[in-house]
């Protein structure tokens, strides 16, 4: 570039870009790409919360939200998912220190807390099915099942990913691929805490008011 | 920007990890969820005030999480994460807000009075 020269720029010869490959940020491009995926995933939840806002009192003569939603029970999955996210964060602190066993142990603990979260959801929805509060009963119930199970599906796939990462870190350590995957899973997993705060507030607590 | 040959653990996004930030985000989110639960169960506010209060608390918690869990700031490492979030957030609020507004006004225009 000759921007600091006083000579006038010849448009026929000026070079506006580099033709050589300077080596890019292997990890940074992948985490930013995955973050943009999370932003579009957030739009899926936006659509589900929009539907929730429309169907929130649409009981169709069936179960009301007060009969279906129990915030005193839903606080326990809240504790589990937030604890799992915090534990994963401590795993990222161990990664920063290059502590392999620290990362594996944190991921195992985070995994177990996530499994606990899913088991509680399983029990809640089994009870709803047993009392007949199934999705086809009303707009509200369709919406309630869809929004909570969409989040649970995210947690399930996060747990599968976490199990894979525990093995990959144990076998291959902190190579470039594992580090960007751990960072991406951190984005994915921490995002589930944000979504759950919204579900607990706008679905469970609003439903009980 | 790191180079392909450097130690991946030295990458700035790995080095952002902070136990203090994660613990504060955890305590804030958990404390806020118990506070919201207490507000709802104890019936200390009218339904409108209650709805407003827990909405504000949830939005505050999400803001704290965005800053402490994802470190969304204007640093060289993070600025594009922050920009993409700031450009997505209005889409989220518009899609939720406009959909609800559309259906509430539709209901008011189409439902018979008293039904």
Interface residues (C-beta under 8 A of the other chain):
Chain A: X23 X24 X25 X26 X27 X28 X31 X32 X35 X36 X39 X42 X43 X46 X47 X49 X50 X51 X53 X54 X71 X72 X75 X78 X79 X82 X83 X85 X86 X89 X90 X92 X93 X95 X96 X98 X174 X175 X176 X179 X180 X183 X187 X190 X193 X194 X197 X198 X200 X201 X202 X205 X206 X208 X209
Chain B: X1 X2 X3 X4 X8 X9 X11 X12 X13 X14 X15 X17 X18 X19 X21 X22 X23 X25 X26 X29 X30 X32 X33 X34 X36 X37 X40 X41 X47 X50 X51 X54 X55 X57 X58 X61 X62 X65 X66 X69 X70 X77 X80 X81 X84 X85 X88 X91 X92 X95 X96 X99 X100 X103
